[in-house]
Amino acid sequence: MADDLCFVKSMHTDAVNHAPAISFFLSGAEVPGRPTLGAWMTYGLGVESDNLPGFVVMTSVSKGTTCGQIFYDFYWGSGFLPSRYQGVKFRGGGSPVLYVENPEGMNAMLKRGLLDDIGKVNRLKHEQAHDPEIETRIAQYEMAYRMQTGVPELTDLSKEPDHVLDLYGPQVKEQGTFAYNCLMARRLIERGTRYVQVMHAGWDQHNSITTELYTQCKDTDQPSAGLIMDLKQRGLLDDTLVVWGGEFGRTPFIQGDINNRPRWGRDHHPYAFTVWMAGGGIKPGISYGASDELAMNAVEKPVHVHDLQATLLHQLGIDHERLTYRFQGRYYRLTDVHGNIVHDILA
């Protein structure tokens, strides 16, 4: 797959612990409360699909892992943007969206009439209060109604040929796995979902480098490659930007003993790490930047998280300095007052 990928090997960040670092990567701030990348995308670009959300999130975890990372809702939150732009999380078991089916005794005509009446009441309230969250409520009721047809069709894999399913590996039909979520990501993208966030937990291998890390890689390697190949063979990779990475790296040295117990692990390391990208106008088949010979610091063409964010927005047609939102007396943006586009990795 190397000829399709762009490796950025000089990433560095500010945060040293998981939740602040993930928040920083996705929202530009370590403290929760800012809009995340997907929320900025749907706010800036709008949505393309009538029957599915513009921003969807799916999570998974490898079986047997003891590296308990928690996925907080603010990882896909809309912050101070209207909540209609927050991510919709698809569940990993059963129906991906709760209550998408009508209850017993409720048909489509009754549901349509009920929503029309609720909408009238909400619009009357909006005329009085001018609260943007009332508009969000109206829009979300309508989206939920349309998802009643969009979601069942999305999750029906009966028409996917075996040669496509095989790309993603043996877990592709197992709901809640990384492989299944990668296939869902492709199906969402081709149906017009603007931004898909696939998150896989369990990467906190301080002292399980030779055990659980193997499982993590096995569960994610083939589905990641399969997603690239599937997008490419459908002509979707040209205008779909795939970004694969974590919130920081790992130390190049082994952690020492703690209370006389050996810990053969590696700690959090924000000063040098790698992400890869594919498609979306990113130059393929290159390795950009480098760390020093000990992998301690990014020394060749360093790329900060804000630089990566600016570059991602640029590739999606957005000027990161102009996409702003006024909140509490100032204008905010994803990159805050930072960020430079990395032009060298653009095709």
JOMO-V527467 format. One line per field, one symbol per residue. ss: DSSP state (H for helix, E for strand, L for the rest). psi: psi as a letter, one per 40 degrees, with the letter a starting at -180 (. if undefined). Layout:
# JOMO-V527467
ss: ???
psi: ???
This chain:
# JOMO-V527467
ss: LHHHLEEEEEEELLLLLHHHHHHHHHHLLLLLLLLLHHHHHHHHHLLLLLLLLLEEEEEEELLLLLLLLLLLHHHHLLLLLLHHHLLEEELLLLLLLLLLLLLLLLLHHHHHHHHHHHHHHHHHHHHHHLLHHHHHHHHHHHHHHHHHHHHHHHLLLLLLLHHHHHHHLLLLLLLLLHHHHHHHHHHHHHLLLLEEEEEEELLLLLLLLLLHHHHHHHHHHHHHHHHHHHHHHLLLHHHLEEEELLLLEELLLLLLLELLELLLLLLEELLLEEEEEEELLELLLEEELEELLLLLLEEELLEEHHHHHHHHHHHLLLLLLLLLEEELLEEELLLLLLLLLLHHHEL
psi: edeeihhhefiiidieicddddddddeeidhieiiiddddddddeaidhdeiiehihiiiiiheiegghhhideefiebeiieeeiihhhieiahdhifdiiihehiddddddddddddddddddddddfhdddddddddddddddedddddddehedehiddddddeieedehheiddddddddddddeeehdhhhhhhieefgdffdecdddddddddcdddddddddddeeeeddfhhhhhaaeaaiieiiiaihfehhhgahiiheehiiiiiiafeihifihhiiiieefdihdhfihidddddddddddeehheedgihhhfeihiidebfahhhgdeeh.
